[in-house]
Amino acid sequence: MKKAFAALLGIGLLAIAAPSNAHFMMTYTPETVLEKAKDIEMRIVFTHPAEAGHTMDMGGVKEFYALHKRGESDVKKIDFKKALQEITWKNPESSNKAYAAKISKKDIKSMGDYMFVMVPGYYFEKEEGSYMQQIAKLLVNVGGIPGNWSEPAGLPCEIVPMAKPYGLWTGNVFQAQVLSQGKPVANAEIEVEYMSHKPDLKMNGLAKKCDIKYPNDILVTQTIVTDSNGVFSFGLPRAGWWGFAALGVGPDKTHDGKELSQDAVIWVQAVDMK
């Protein structure tokens, strides 16, 4: 009995000590700042970008659109769901369904901000017996004229930037506010990951080579918490793509009779000063 208890205790300790791999709805395009309109390629994948790890079935797509605004003009909604094409995304040791979209330059011909919003279906995590839904945002600017980058999109839950997500030098501090049904979420847990494996849009997968060496598993997925106003800050130590996921902040807590974590995700891009 003592040996059995010790074995169970050991398994429990290992489970506690084991690093938790963060799930991220990866909404990606190579450039977020365009001098003028051009065709852009996008990939939407539910995966682990810091480790090119397990890729998951996001459960289909509910909505995929962009909110466009130039200066003080009104916001225009552009539906891009028909532009999505189902693909197979292949990481070094995992593959699953994902989506590609070719956004025509005629649809982003006006200068200003294009806030791309991805509302997926529901991913079922068998090990935990619960669902996940990550609503993701990505900002692209055309022509250098800002628009609605700092405005809420009216989503059930979202991360609203307080610094231009497409205008960040390496070393800048990215600050944002987490909202649920338009209200700030205090003490929200934010997972942060760096896209350390480059996306290959021709092969539709993350590269096997990791661009950085993690000294320990804790630094693969970092965790920060919002303040009483739902605001968080994070210094960007390296150029490239950084993902932020606010966990369980959405109003929906169940799906199909099981627990649901409705998360808000945003991606930002930092560039080196040369």
SERO-4910 file (N, C-alpha, C, O; in steps of 0.05 Angstrom, whole numbers):
BEGIN
 pado doro    nc1    nc2    nc3   cac1   cac2   cac3    cc1    cc2    cc3    oc1    oc2    oc3
  Met    A     16    -24      0      0      0      0     17     25      0     12     44    -14
  Lys    A     39     24     17     57     48     19     71     53     -8     74     75    -17
  Lys    A     79     30    -21     92     33    -47     73     44    -68     81     61    -84
  Ala    A     48     35    -67     28     45    -86     22     75    -81     20     90   -100
  Phe    A     21     83    -56     16    111    -49     40    128    -58     36    150    -69
  Ala    A     64    117    -54     88    132    -62     89    136    -92     96    157   -102
  Ala    A     81    115   -107     80    117   -136     60    138   -146     66    154   -164
  Leu    A     36    137   -133     16    157   -140     25    185   -133     20    204   -148
  Leu    A     38    188   -110     48    214   -102     69    224   -122     70    248   -128
  Gly    A     86    205   -131    107    213   -150     95    222   -176    104    242   -188
  Ile    A     74    208   -185     61    217   -210     48    244   -207     50    261   -225
  Gly    A     36    249   -183     24    275   -178     44    297   -178     39    319   -189
  Leu    A     68    292   -166     89    312   -165     99    318   -193    105    341   -200
  Leu    A    102    297   -209    111    301   -236     91    318   -252     99    335   -268
  Ala    A     65    313   -248     44    328   -262     46    357   -254     42    375   -271
  Ile    A     51    362   -228     53    390   -219     78    403   -230     77    427   -238
  Ala    A    100    388   -231    125    399   -240    127    403   -270    141    419   -280
  Ala    A    111    386   -285    112    387   -314    103    414   -324     83    425   -315
  Pro    A    117    425   -344    109    451   -355     83    449   -370     77    429   -383
  Ser    A     67    470   -369     41    470   -384     46    483   -411     55    506   -412
  Asn    A     40    469   -432     43    480   -458     19    497   -465     -4    488   -464
  Ala    A     25    521   -473      3    540   -479     -9    535   -506      5    531   -526
  His    A    -36    535   -507    -50    534   -533    -53    562   -543    -60    580   -529
  Phe    A    -47    566   -569    -50    593   -581    -63    591   -608    -55    576   -626
  Met    A    -84    607   -611    -96    611   -638    -76    629   -653    -75    653   -648
  Met    A    -61    618   -671    -41    632   -686    -53    645   -711    -59    630   -730
  Thr    A    -55    671   -711    -65    685   -735    -41    700   -746    -31    719   -733
  Tyr    A    -31    692   -769     -5    701   -778     -5    711   -807    -18    699   -825
  Thr    A      9    733   -812     17    742   -838     45    754   -835     50    766   -814
  Pro    A     62    752   -855     90    760   -851     94    790   -844    112    796   -829
  Glu    A     78    808   -855     81    836   -850     56    849   -839     34    842   -848
  Thr    A     59    866   -819     36    880   -808     36    910   -816     16    923   -811
  Val    A     57    919   -829     58    947   -839     63    946   -869     84    937   -878
  Leu    A     44    956   -885     46    956   -914     46    985   -924     29   1001   -916
  Glu    A     65    992   -940     66   1019   -951     42   1025   -969     31   1047   -969
  Lys    A     33   1004   -983      9   1006   -999     -4    979  -1001      8    959   -994
  Ala    A    -28    979  -1010    -43    953  -1011    -30    933  -1029    -20    940  -1051
  Lys    A    -30    908  -1021    -21    886  -1037    -34    861  -1027    -44    860  -1005
  Asp    A    -33    840  -1044    -44    814  -1035    -28    804  -1011     -4    805  -1011
  Ile    A    -42    795   -991    -28    783   -968    -38    755   -962    -61    749   -965
  Glu    A    -19    739   -953    -25    711   -945    -28    710   -915    -12    721   -900
  Met    A    -49    696   -906    -53    692   -877    -56    662   -871    -65    646   -888
  Arg    A    -47    654   -847    -51    627   -838    -63    628   -810    -55    645   -793
  Ile    A    -82    611   -805    -96    610   -779    -94    581   -769   -105    562   -781
  Val    A    -80    578   -747    -73    551   -736    -76    551   -706    -70    571   -693
  Phe    A    -86    529   -695    -87    526   -666    -65    508   -658    -66    484   -662
  Thr    A    -44    519   -646    -19    504   -641     -4    515   -617    -14    530   -601
  His    A     21    506   -615     40    515   -594     63    528   -608     83    514   -615
  Pro    A     62    554   -613     82    567   -630    110    569   -619    130    571   -634
  Ala    A    114    568   -592    140    570   -581    157    545   -584    181    546   -584
  Glu    A    143    522   -588    157    497   -589    151    481   -615    159    458   -617
  Ala    A    136    493   -633    127    479   -657    114    453   -649    119    432   -661
  Gly    A     98    454   -628     87    430   -616     61    421   -628     55    425   -651
  His    A     45    409   -610     20    396   -618      1    416   -632     -3    438   -623
  Thr    A    -10    408   -655    -29    424   -670    -57    412   -667    -60    388   -669
  Met    A    -77    429   -662   -103    419   -654   -125    428   -674   -121    447   -689
  Asp    A   -146    413   -675   -169    420   -691   -186    441   -677   -197    436   -655
  Met    A   -187    465   -688   -200    488   -675   -231    486   -675   -245    502   -662
  Gly    A   -241    466   -689   -270    462   -689   -285    479   -710   -308    486   -706
  Gly    A   -271    486   -731   -284    502   -752   -282    532   -747   -269    540   -728
  Val    A   -295    547   -764   -294    576   -762   -323    587   -760   -339    582   -777
  Lys    A   -328    603   -740   -353    617   -738   -353    643   -753   -371    649   -769
  Glu    A   -331    659   -750   -329    685   -763   -300    691   -769   -282    684   -754
  Phe    A   -296    704   -792   -269    714   -799   -273    740   -815   -284    739   -838
  Tyr    A   -266    762   -804   -271    788   -817   -250    808   -808   -234    803   -790
  Ala    A   -251    832   -820   -233    854   -813   -250    879   -808   -270    884   -822
  Leu    A   -243    894   -788   -255    920   -782   -235    941   -792   -213    943   -781
  His    A   -244    957   -812   -226    976   -824   -234   1005   -816   -257   1012   -817
  Lys    A   -213   1020   -809   -218   1049   -803   -194   1065   -811   -171   1057   -806
  Arg    A   -199   1088   -824   -178   1107   -831   -183   1133   -817   -203   1146   -821
  Gly    A   -164   1140   -799   -167   1166   -785   -193   1166   -768   -198   1149   -752
  Glu    A   -209   1187   -773   -234   1191   -758   -258   1180   -773   -281   1185   -765
  Ser    A   -254   1166   -794   -277   1155   -810   -291   1133   -795   -282   1124   -774
  Asp    A   -315   1126   -805   -330   1104   -792   -316   1077   -797   -302   1073   -816
  Val    A   -322   1059   -779   -311   1032   -781   -327   1016   -802   -351   1017   -802
  Lys    A   -312   1002   -819   -325    985   -840   -318    956   -835   -294    949   -830
  Lys    A   -338    939   -835   -333    910   -831   -331    896   -858   -349    899   -875
  Ile    A   -310    880   -862   -305    866   -886   -305    836   -880   -287    827   -865
  Asp    A   -323    821   -891   -325    792   -885   -306    777   -903   -307    779   -927
  Phe    A   -287    762   -890   -268    747   -905   -271    717   -901   -253    701   -908
  Lys    A   -293    708   -890   -297    680   -885   -295    663   -911   -285    641   -911
  Lys    A   -306    674   -933   -305    660   -958   -277    657   -969   -272    641   -987
  Ala    A   -259    674   -959   -231    672   -969   -215    650   -956   -193    643   -964
  Leu    A   -227    637   -935   -213    616   -921   -213    590   -937   -233    583   -949
  Gln    A   -190    577   -936   -188    551   -949   -176    531   -929   -155    537   -916
  Glu    A   -189    509   -925   -179    489   -906   -153    476   -916   -151    468   -939
  Ile    A   -133    475   -898   -107    463   -905    -99    444   -883   -113    442   -862
  Thr    A    -77    430   -887    -65    413   -866    -39    427   -857    -21    431   -873
  Trp    A    -39    435   -832    -15    448   -821      3    427   -809     -5    411   -793
  Lys    A     29    427   -818     47    405   -809     70    417   -793     88    430   -804
  Asn    A     70    412   -767     93    418   -751    111    393   -752    103    372   -761
  Pro    A    136    396   -741    155    373   -743    144    346   -734    150    326   -745
  Glu    A    127    347   -712    117    322   -701     87    321   -698     76    305   -683
  Ser    A     73    339   -711     44    341   -708     31    354   -732     43    372   -744
  Ser    A      8    346   -739     -7    359   -761    -37    358   -755    -47    341   -741
  Asn    A    -51    378   -767    -80    379   -763    -92    399   -782    -77    412   -797
  Lys    A   -118    401   -781   -132    420   -798   -126    449   -790   -124    455   -766
  Ala    A   -123    466   -810   -119    495   -805   -131    509   -829   -144    497   -846
  Tyr    A   -126    535   -831   -138    551   -852   -117    570   -864   -100    582   -851
  Ala    A   -120    574   -891   -104    594   -905   -124    614   -917   -147    607   -924
  Ala    A   -115    639   -920   -131    659   -933   -113    677   -949    -93    687   -939
  Lys    A   -121    682   -973   -107    702   -990   -125    727   -992   -147    726  -1004
  Ile    A   -116    748   -979   -131    773   -978   -123    790  -1002   -100    798  -1004
  Ser    A   -142    795  -1019   -137    811  -1043   -131    840  -1037   -143    852  -1019
  Lys    A   -113    852  -1052   -106    880  -1048   -130    898  -1053   -131    920  -1042
  Lys    A   -148    889  -1069   -172    906  -1075   -190    909  -1050   -206    927  -1048
  Asp    A   -187    889  -1032   -203    890  -1007   -190    906   -985   -203    912   -965
  Ile    A   -165    913   -988   -151    929   -969   -137    953   -982   -116    962   -975
  Lys    A   -151    963  -1003   -139    984  -1019   -139   1011  -1004   -123   1029  -1011
  Ser    A   -157   1015   -985   -158   1040   -970   -137   1040   -948   -133   1020   -936
  Met    A   -125   1063   -944   -105   1065   -922   -119   1064   -895   -143   1069   -893
  Gly    A   -103   1057   -875   -114   1056   -848   -108   1029   -835    -92   1013   -845
  Asp    A   -123   1023   -813   -119    998   -798   -140    978   -807   -163    984   -812
  Tyr    A   -131    953   -808   -148    930   -813   -145    911   -789   -124    898   -786
  Met    A   -166    910   -773   -166    892   -749   -179    866   -757   -203    864   -758
  Phe    A   -162    846   -762   -172    819   -769   -181    805   -744   -166    803   -724
  Val    A   -205    793   -745   -217    779   -722   -223    751   -731   -236    746   -751
  Met    A   -214    732   -715   -219    704   -720   -235    692   -696   -225    692   -674
  Val    A   -259    683   -702   -276    670   -681   -278    641   -690   -294    634   -708
  Pro    A   -264    623   -677   -265    595   -684   -288    580   -671   -304    592   -656
  Gly    A   -289    554   -677   -308    537   -663   -297    530   -636   -284    546   -622
  Tyr    A   -301    505   -628   -293    496   -601   -275    472   -603   -280    452   -617
  Tyr    A   -252    474   -589   -233    451   -588   -239    436   -562   -240    447   -540
  Phe    A   -241    409   -565   -246    393   -541   -220    380   -532   -206    366   -546
  Glu    A   -212    387   -507   -188    376   -494   -196    351   -479   -208    352   -458
  Lys    A   -190    328   -491   -198    302   -480   -187    297   -453   -201    287   -435
  Glu    A   -162    304   -448   -149    298   -423   -163    313   -400   -164    303   -377
  Glu    A   -173    337   -405   -186    352   -384   -217    351   -386   -231    360   -367
  Gly    A   -227    340   -408   -256    337   -410   -270    364   -413   -292    367   -403
  Ser    A   -257    383   -426   -268    410   -428   -262    422   -455   -246    411   -470
  Tyr    A   -276    444   -461   -273    457   -487   -256    483   -485   -254    495   -463
  Met    A   -245    491   -507   -231    517   -509   -240    531   -534   -245    519   -555
  Gln    A   -242    558   -532   -248    574   -555   -230    600   -552   -233    615   -533
  Gln    A   -213    604   -572   -195    627   -570   -202    647   -593   -198    641   -616
  Ile    A   -212    670   -585   -220    691   -604   -195    709   -608   -186    722   -589
  Ala    A   -185    710   -633   -160    722   -638   -162    747   -655   -179    749   -672
  Lys    A   -143    766   -650   -142    791   -665   -114    795   -676    -94    787   -663
  Leu    A   -112    807   -699    -86    815   -712    -91    841   -727   -109    843   -743
  Leu    A    -73    860   -722    -75    887   -735    -55    889   -757    -32    883   -754
  Val    A    -65    899   -780    -49    905   -804    -54    934   -812    -77    942   -814
  Asn    A    -33    949   -816    -36    977   -825    -27    981   -854     -7    969   -863
  Val    A    -42    997   -868    -36   1003   -896    -32   1033   -899    -50   1049   -891
  Gly    A     -9   1041   -909     -5   1069   -916      4   1087   -893      8   1111   -897
  Gly    A      7   1076   -869     18   1092   -847     -2   1109   -833      4   1122   -813
  Ile    A    -27   1110   -842    -48   1125   -828    -62   1107   -808    -75   1087   -816
  Pro    A    -61   1114   -782    -74   1097   -762   -104   1100   -763   -116   1118   -775
  Gly    A   -117   1081   -750   -147   1081   -749   -157   1070   -722   -156   1085   -702
  Asn    A   -167   1046   -722   -180   1035   -699   -164   1015   -682   -174    998   -669
  Trp    A   -137   1018   -684   -120    999   -670   -125    998   -640   -121    976   -628
  Ser    A   -133   1020   -628   -137   1021   -599   -166   1019   -591   -173   1024   -567
  Glu    A   -184   1013   -609   -213   1012   -604   -222    983   -600   -213    965   -614
  Pro    A   -241    978   -582   -252    951   -579   -267    943   -604   -278    959   -619
  Ala    A   -268    917   -609   -282    906   -632   -310    897   -625   -325    888   -642
  Gly    A   -317    899   -599   -344    890   -591   -347    860   -589   -369    850   -592
  Leu    A   -325    847   -583   -325    818   -581   -333    809   -553   -332    825   -534
  Pro    A   -341    784   -550   -348    774   -523   -325    778   -503   -329    785   -480
  Cys    A   -301    774   -513   -277    780   -497   -255    787   -517   -254    777   -539
  Glu    A   -237    805   -508   -216    814   -526   -194    829   -511   -198    837   -488
  Ile    A   -171    831   -524   -149    846   -514   -147    871   -531   -143    870   -555
  Val    A   -149    895   -518   -149    920   -532   -122    934   -528   -114    940   -506
  Pro    A   -107    938   -550    -80    949   -547    -80    978   -537    -99    994   -543
  Met    A    -60    985   -521    -55   1012   -513    -29   1023   -525    -20   1045   -520
  Ala    A    -16   1006   -541      7   1013   -557      3    999   -584     -7    977   -586
  Lys    A     10   1013   -606      5   1002   -633     18    975   -635     43    973   -633
  Pro    A      3    954   -640     14    927   -642     31    923   -667     46    903   -668
  Tyr    A     29    941   -686     46    939   -710     68    960   -711     82    963   -731
  Gly    A     71    975   -689     91    996   -688    109    994   -664    113   1014   -649
  Leu    A    120    970   -659    136    965   -635    165    959   -641    171    941   -657
  Trp    A    183    975   -629    211    968   -630    217    945   -611    203    942   -591
  Thr    A    238    930   -616    248    911   -596    255    926   -571    270    946   -572
  Gly    A    245    918   -548    250    931   -523    228    949   -514    227    958   -491
  Asn    A    209    956   -533    186    971   -525    169    955   -505    171    930   -504
  Val    A    152    969   -490    133    956   -473    106    955   -487     95    976   -495
  Phe    A     95    932   -489     68    929   -500     48    929   -477     50    914   -458
  Gln    A     29    948   -479      9    950   -458    -19    947   -470    -24    957   -492
  Ala    A    -37    934   -456    -64    929   -467    -83    924   -444    -75    920   -421
  Gln    A   -109    925   -451   -130    921   -431   -147    897   -439   -154    894   -463
  Val    A   -153    880   -420   -170    857   -425   -199    864   -419   -205    874   -397
  Leu    A   -217    858   -438   -245    864   -435   -262    839   -437   -256    821   -453
  Ser    A   -283    837   -422   -303    816   -424   -330    830   -426   -338    844   -407
  Gln    A   -344    827   -448   -369    841   -453   -366    871   -449   -383    885   -439
  Gly    A   -343    881   -458   -337    910   -457   -327    921   -431   -322    944   -428
  Lys    A   -325    903   -410   -316    912   -384   -289    901   -377   -282    879   -384
  Pro    A   -272    918   -363   -245    909   -356   -246    884   -338   -263    881   -321
  Val    A   -226    867   -342   -224    842   -326   -199    844   -308   -177    843   -317
  Ala    A   -204    848   -282   -182    849   -263   -171    821   -257   -186    801   -257
  Asn    A   -145    819   -252   -132    794   -244   -135    772   -264   -135    749   -258
  Ala    A   -137    780   -290   -138    760   -311   -110    748   -316    -90    763   -316
  Glu    A   -109    722   -320    -84    709   -325    -77    711   -355    -94    703   -372
  Ile    A    -54    721   -361    -45    724   -389    -21    706   -395     -1    708   -381
  Glu    A    -24    688   -414     -1    672   -423     12    686   -446     -1    697   -464
  Val    A     39    686   -446     55    700   -467     74    680   -479     89    666   -465
  Glu    A     74    679   -506     94    662   -520    106    677   -543     93    694   -556
  Tyr    A    131    670   -549    145    680   -572    144    659   -594    148    635   -589
  Met    A    139    668   -619    138    649   -641    167    643   -650    178    656   -667
  Ser    A    179    624   -636    207    618   -639    214    599   -662    237    593   -667
  His    A    193    588   -675    197    572   -699    184    587   -723    160    592   -721
  Lys    A    198    593   -743    188    610   -765    166    594   -781    170    571   -787
  Pro    A    144    607   -787    123    595   -804    133    594   -833    144    613   -844
  Asp    A    128    571   -845    134    567   -873    107    566   -888     93    546   -886
  Leu    A    101    587   -903     75    588   -916     73    571   -941     51    565   -951
  Lys    A     96    563   -952     95    544   -975     91    516   -965     76    501   -978
  Met    A    103    509   -944    100    481   -933     77    479   -913     68    457   -906
  Asn    A     67    503   -904     45    503   -885     53    488   -859     41    468   -852
  Gly    A     73    500   -846     82    488   -821    102    506   -807    113    524   -819
  Leu    A    108    500   -782    129    514   -768    155    499   -772    156    475   -772
  Ala    A    177    515   -775    203    503   -780    212    487   -756    205    492   -733
  Lys    A    228    467   -761    238    449   -740    258    465   -723    259    460   -698
  Lys    A    274    482   -735    295    497   -720    282    518   -703    265    533   -711
  Cys    A    291    519   -678    282    540   -659    302    563   -660    327    558   -659
  Asp    A    292    587   -662    309    611   -665    323    618   -639    343    633   -639
  Ile    A    314    609   -616    326    616   -591    330    591   -574    318    570   -579
  Lys    A    346    593   -553    350    571   -535    338    579   -508    346    598   -495
  Tyr    A    317    563   -500    304    569   -474    321    556   -452    327    532   -453
  Pro    A    329    572   -432    344    561   -410    329    541   -392    341    524   -379
  Asn    A    302    544   -392    285    526   -377    257    527   -388    250    545   -403
  Asp    A    240    508   -380    213    506   -391    195    529   -381    175    535   -394
  Ile    A    202    541   -358    185    563   -348    184    586   -367    164    600   -369
  Leu    A    206    591   -381    208    614   -399    196    609   -426    194    627   -443
  Val    A    187    584   -431    173    579   -457    147    593   -458    140    607   -477
  Thr    A    131    589   -436    106    603   -433    107    620   -408    108    609   -386
  Gln    A    107    647   -411    108    664   -388     79    672   -380     61    671   -396
  Thr    A     76    679   -355     49    686   -345     50    713   -330     67    717   -313
  Ile    A     32    730   -337     28    756   -324     -1    759   -317    -18    744   -326
  Val    A     -7    779   -300    -34    783   -290    -42    813   -294    -26    831   -290
  Thr    A    -67    817   -301    -77    844   -305    -81    858   -277    -84    845   -257
  Asp    A    -80    885   -278    -85    900   -253   -115    904   -249   -131    891   -262
  Ser    A   -122    921   -230   -150    925   -224   -167    937   -246   -191    935   -246
  Asn    A   -153    949   -266   -167    960   -289   -165    942   -314   -172    950   -336
  Gly    A   -156    918   -310   -154    899   -332   -131    904   -350   -130    893   -372
  Val    A   -111    920   -341    -88    927   -358    -64    910   -351    -59    904   -328
  Phe    A    -48    903   -372    -23    889   -368     -1    902   -385     -7    916   -404
  Ser    A     23    898   -377     46    909   -391     67    887   -394     71    870   -377
  Phe    A     81    888   -417    101    867   -422    123    879   -441    117    889   -462
  Gly    A    148    878   -431    171    887   -448    178    866   -468    179    842   -462
  Leu    A    182    874   -493    188    856   -515    218    854   -519    230    872   -530
  Pro    A    231    832   -509    260    831   -510    272    822   -536    297    823   -540
  Arg    A    256    814   -555    267    804   -580    248    810   -603    224    810   -600
  Ala    A    260    816   -626    244    821   -650    229    796   -659    238    773   -654
  Gly    A    206    800   -671    190    778   -680    162    779   -669    152    801   -662
  Trp    A    149    756   -669    120    755   -662    116    746   -633    128    726   -624
  Trp    A     99    761   -619     92    754   -591     62    751   -589     46    767   -599
  Gly    A     54    729   -576     25    723   -573     17    726   -544     32    719   -525
  Phe    A     -6    738   -539    -17    742   -513    -45    730   -512    -62    735   -528
  Ala    A    -49    712   -492    -75    699   -489    -86    703   -461    -74    694   -441
  Ala    A   -109    716   -459   -123    720   -434   -142    697   -429   -161    693   -444
  Leu    A   -136    681   -409   -149    655   -405   -176    657   -390   -178    670   -369
  Gly    A   -196    645   -402   -222    642   -389   -236    668   -382   -252    670   -363
  Val    A   -231    689   -398   -243    716   -391   -270    720   -405   -284    739   -399
  Gly    A   -277    703   -424   -302    706   -438   -327    700   -421   -324    687   -400
  Pro    A   -350    710   -429   -374    706   -413   -385    677   -415   -399    668   -396
  Asp    A   -379    663   -436   -388    636   -439   -371    617   -423   -346    616   -428
  Lys    A   -382    602   -405   -367    584   -388   -372    554   -393   -357    537   -383
  Thr    A   -392    548   -409   -398    520   -416   -404    518   -445   -414    537   -458
  His    A   -399    494   -456   -407    487   -484   -414    457   -484   -398    441   -475
  Asp    A   -437    451   -496   -445    423   -499   -444    408   -472   -437    385   -470
  Gly    A   -452    423   -450   -453    411   -424   -427    407   -410   -426    395   -388
  Lys    A   -406    418   -421   -379    415   -409   -367    443   -404   -375    463   -416
  Glu    A   -347    444   -387   -333    469   -381   -320    480   -406   -309    466   -422
  Leu    A   -321    507   -409   -309    521   -431   -291    543   -421   -298    558   -404
  Ser    A   -267    544   -433   -249    567   -428   -250    584   -454   -240    576   -474
  Gln    A   -263    607   -452   -266    625   -474   -244    647   -471   -246    664   -453
  Asp    A   -224    646   -488   -200    662   -485   -199    684   -506   -211    683   -527
  Ala    A   -184    705   -499   -179    727   -518   -149    727   -525   -132    725   -508
  Val    A   -143    729   -551   -116    728   -561   -109    752   -579   -126    761   -594
  Ile    A    -85    762   -577    -75    782   -595    -46    776   -602    -31    767   -585
  Trp    A    -39    782   -626    -11    779   -635      1    807   -642    -12    823   -654
  Val    A     26    811   -634     40    836   -640     67    829   -652     78    807   -647
  Gln    A     78    848   -667    103    844   -680    123    866   -672    117    890   -674
  Ala    A    146    858   -662    168    876   -655    190    875   -676    196    854   -686
  Val    A    203    898   -681    224    899   -701    249    912   -689    247    929   -671
  Asp    A    273    903   -698    297    914   -688    302    943   -699    295    949   -721
  Met    A    314    959   -682    323    986   -691    351    983   -702    369    973   -688
  Lys    A    355    991   -727    381    988   -740    393   1015   -746    415   1016   -757
***
